[in-house]
Amino acid sequence: MSTPYPVQLAGEELWLLPEKAIYWPAQQALLIADVHFGKAAAYRSLGQPVPQGTTHRNIAVLDGLLATLPCRQLIFLGDFLHGPGSHASATLKALADWRARNAELAMTLIRGNHDKRAGDPPASLNIRVVPEPLLLGPFALQHEPEPHPYRHVLAGHVHPVYRLHGRGRQTLRLACFRLGEKISLLPAFGAFTGGYQVERGDDCRIFVIGDNEVWPVSLPL
């Protein structure tokens, strides 16, 4: 695991991880958004020439985090599986093997839009599946970044990225965390996902991920 970046949000300490996840020490919880397991398999089932091995890469990163962080629970903020084509036998076998290595860990999936299309994970994976929001401490854990009347929202869905401008026309488009006053966004965890560009503003903090580190690009609120 790379070096985490601690932040304060809604009165809680959270660690922003270069692996594109959040660790919540007080709850010993690892928060992951938008894994999209089986996305490459789903594309290949449609005849698209896309890279193989993304499921194993995602699992390897997860294994690294679980090996180094004291986790009691793993919470997926939506889009665990990408679509109906994600139920390929190789994808499900890799997930079953991974779950067997982490059989004692409580896992929860908050249904996202892709989960509704793909269907819930197989019951054999023993992942509790719930609708949004999941209320935990001061947070409403969701997939969609919709406001909650009483809680700070931690959400996925958007796949936020931020464009850094260098000299001349040089730019870098990097996955980022966007922490707002009422809604905060996690980057997409999956290795085969796109991104939506977000901008700096007075109402948010942005932290980009690069060189296996998390970097602030705007002043704290």
C-alpha positions, 0 to 999 in steps of 0.5 A: 500500500502507498502512503495515505493522505489523511483528511478531516471530513464531517468530523471524521478522519478519512485516509485518501488512498493512492489506490483510489479508495478511502479508509475510515480508521474509526470504522475500520472500513475500506470504501471502494466505488465503481470497480466494474468487475467484468467490464472488459469481459462484457466488452469482449462478449460484444466483439470489442478488442479490449485488454484482458486481466483487468479483474485480476489487477483490481483484485490484486490492488484490493488484496494489497489494501486488505493485507496492510489495513486493519479492515472489519468491513469492505463497502462498495459504493455501487457498480460492483459488476459492469453488466450482464456480460460480466457474469463470465465464468472466468470473472466469477471464478476469480471473484469466488477465489478472492472471496474465499481468501477473505471469507471472514470480512464483512462486505456490503454493496450499495446498488448502483446503476450498473448493478441494477443492469448486471444483477446482484453478485452471486449469493455464494460471494456472501456480499450484503446488497442494500439500496442507497443510502447506507447511513453510517456515522455522519455519512450517507454512503451512496452511489449517486451523488445526490444530497442527503438532508442530514448527512454528508454524502460519500458517493461514486458514479461520476469517476472524477478526474482533474486536468493539471496544466503544465508548461505550454500545452502540456496537461495531465488528466488524473483520477481525483477525490473531490471533497465538497461541503455536502457531497464528496466523490471517490474516483473509480477504483476499476482499472478499465473505467473512463472519467468525468472532468471536474473543476476547482471551486470555492466549495470543494477540495480536490486531491489528484492521484499520481506517482502512487501518491495523493496530491492536494491541488486546492486550498482546504475549505 
